[in-house]
Amino acid sequence: MSNRKNIAPNDLSAFWMPFTSNRQFKQAPRMMVAAKDMHYTASDGRKILDGTAGLWCVNAGHCRPKITEAIQNQAAVLDYAPAFQMGHPIVFELANRLVDIAPKGMDHVFFTNSGSESVDTALKIALAYQRVKGQGSRTRLIGRERGYHGVNFGGISVGGIVTNRKMFGTLLTGVDHMPHTHLPEKNAFSRGEPEHGADIASELERIVALHDASTIAAVIVEPVAGSTGVLIPPKGYLQKLRDICTKHGILLIFDEVITGFGRLGTPFAADYFGVTPDIITTAKGVSNGVIPMGAVFVTKEIHDAFMTGPEHMIEFFHGYTYSGNPIASAAALGTLDTYKEEGLLTRGAELAPYWEDALHSLKGEPNVIDIRNIGLIGAIELQPIAGEPTKRAFSAFVKAFERGALIRTTGDIIALSPPLIITKGQIDELIDHVREVLNLID
Ligand SMILES: Cc1ncc(COP(=O)(O)O)c(C=O)c1O
């Protein structure tokens, strides 16, 4: 039994915070107490401009009335319905609405509660699909160096960020990785898709030659790698991957957990690049980050392959207690309504040129070694302090918060992804904050 009695409400020690430097945070906490539209309110009353849509998820901005109302109403009418062998109307409505905006051919949706669960669900669908098609030898999964696919065992196995993998044993077997596409020596300060590097896709041919296509179930990539520090695919790269996968009967999975729902100025990155995968994983923007939800889109071909055997039998032994939870579904419907009414799934396309110019105006500021952008995503890469990687960017993050802007850092890269409602004036404000901070830190 715990001997910690009468803990004061402001004791921060019990909560072990995720992906956080706990000791640093608890010495100087950064607490948000409210949010509205483009701003958070910090516990000391200061307004903080949200340069990251929370964690790449609050695409419609904060505390939007349609979403709040939808949640309140749903909570009073149907709080929960069992997800297995039972249904409730709005989850079916939501699936239809999602299919309506998804890339052509993505006809079915499987609900999860997070990006990590969407990824593991997609990997399981891919493996099971190959098996129901009589190709049970296709068990290998191919990811990419520097990929981020969440934190569950499937996701970290195909992922390629060493800190997220090295502590956790041998992970899934039968996984291989393609090289990442980051070529700073050739592509630094590119605007949009970089010119060089499409040929890196042919490394997949090398992996196929090594293992044989008959052993490979699926390839998974983020169309734009986000969490590793915004790596934008070279022109033509994704189409090449698509072609190689098609040639060898390998499923292609796009992890659109951050690129889905308008981030690039199109509903999905698949639309932006004109490349359609077989499976798309999403989360975050599907419910504006308000209530946990994820959605995996699959083609009719994949879905229908499972619809065989006796009709009373479960076709796919997978699902979560909260798959398609009524309140999360209501939040997602409120989110889709807000996106539609305000044209947010394509607003990024109008703002992208202004965003690009604003970001690239930081070229020449202290320690800036690269700037990358696409849609409403931006990255400013800093020269690391010798012997102290990540420290410079982390100082920028802390200083920016103190001065009224939320930015995100990974390694020595500042990543920006504001809510899609941002104005041009707020873009200027955000970039000015970053400029000021770059001139303040060591
Ligand atoms: C591409 C990608 N996949 C998966 C995830 C994991 O999502 P979650 O944190 O909701 O599990 C993320 C989160 O940032 C992501 O960017």
The ligand as an ORCA input file, in Angstrom:
! r2SCAN-3c Opt
* xyz 0 1
  C       2.724      9.107    -38.622
  C       2.273      8.767    -37.240
  N       1.818      7.532    -36.979
  C       1.393      7.182    -35.764
  C       1.402      8.083    -34.727
  C       0.949      7.671    -33.362
  O      -0.222      8.267    -33.003
  P      -0.720      8.208    -31.480
  O       0.210      9.039    -30.674
  O      -2.128      8.732    -31.560
  O      -0.698      6.772    -31.066
  C       1.854      9.386    -34.958
  C       1.893     10.379    -33.859
  O       2.449     11.450    -33.974
  C       2.325      9.734    -36.242
  O       2.811     10.962    -36.501
*
